[in-house]
């Protein structure tokens, strides 16, 4: 039996940390990783969507993961997303991640071309083979990747003994139930959509990986604790408030992650830089949205935590 306890908890998706010129900042990355460790989250999901991986090169992603592992490696769970839109770069990142001692690697399917499922399975298995001593997490996000993890493809991937879990960011909560039932008790299923954390945990998710967890970890940690205690009625209003905060973070002209970084600077004093083009940085008028979001978070934390 595989021990999945290291995946059972709140795992924020790690934000890309840039210097003032837009390059990866190792000092800011280390500081943000240490801040997350101090908040008491279970682990970090590094170089995924929230880490702007689509707009970064291989060396950028290596530098980020190296800084994270230097700061918190061995003290919390680290899952490294290694997918690029070609197998060779993905495998190189997988080898690099394993050399640093991460707990797992993860990958979305290839995007743009609509590949047959046999090609997607070969892509994932080739990446996994490059890190033969490391767990592999399938990242299912069909609304962005354009490819869904079907049950036939999932069953094919389960033939790989390194496949240890699914980060499920599809909107139907039933998918969590189906993957958990097929994968078994020693297979980890993560809730992906932040807006449905209570529902995902209620239907059987082991843990959760989310893009807004880092900006308000206190609230998601409280939701997780209440749900694990079966106190769903108490968790529900916190979820509602989180969803309202997410709407506020999406209300500006800048990309959501630009506003998140502005809120983090307000709440913690940490400067994570901007976002990588073609994502849009915050506009001057977005300051009001960031201020309101920070206020909403602080009020919710005071109310519930």
Steps between C-alpha positions, in 0.01 A plus 500: 500500500623848410507758783309805377502688831745754358234602247211536746466869568507850354771540236517853356601540138825695521512845340782599268734746671670752271763767551447859390618416147258208461748218552459220754603624845653227715496716818133589457420136419671381817324764709159405363564128555605565858191714557280216378681254726435728796128513421472125564387381158568138404718572200558696181412435136783666308514622138138429414238732356528742792876495451450629144685197364356537150692827462831381644799317358657185638775689683247735662312204639815327622606816682162529673496138614860516619419804716187336643685181588787696652251681724256226603610168350449216746280713725180490295359316199620636166335406172678631189295555187736413215286497185615695196342471159762249392620178656873576504475817712244337727728201558793731571295680765388167645861382537596831656208487746588146606863601551381765747294251698144618435214282623327483163500637149185599314402575142212635296442333161658652189302799374413646158487183286213268590700182551353151528494355849778252419730796426404676823566182698840458331585865578414460868673163529815633332511788747445261790775269372745791521441510878472127580517540878242777530119501520316631196187718527268542202374857464148499359394850393294454183363856489854630435690204358224408254531131592306320772619204705252236391452177690664288224806730503503496881489120510786485252708733719430292810708225342800722584582427867644849546162664432398600851229760455293741295483874544143536383412849383197402294179659622280189550558393860394150399837460323667494842272215608570304180879538514509414869286189452712378210835592655434349840569599859874545443447734203487876564238721338538876541217749468602763246234772464537725804134599484384144571739388774222413746322293236820328388591400854145386569507261206837353591800713399808419707661839466471821305724703272385851420609823336349735760612302807822699531327837535266381777639173640337550839151470350568187297676333793189568709272357230714186480503449877124545529423268209731229631310525830170460314394857582394595147232747609770707672735476202239614248489873590881517489485353148243764403726777627801352317296496180409866545868582553593310183244706308663817635845375394365450148333842480803706396658569163813309598510121509378336820855402599614860466230606745583208729861617517381853579286362783789292631720809512230682696440215745855369550744762371648241262561617143460217248534729198252518216380242250667376183365639169271433324323498838398854588649677800277701731391844386495800739122471536542139613642624830146550626412139415813374676424712806143372515611138457756537779234650726258216420767241583594667827134524604437134416810387687391698806150353476587135449856440616 
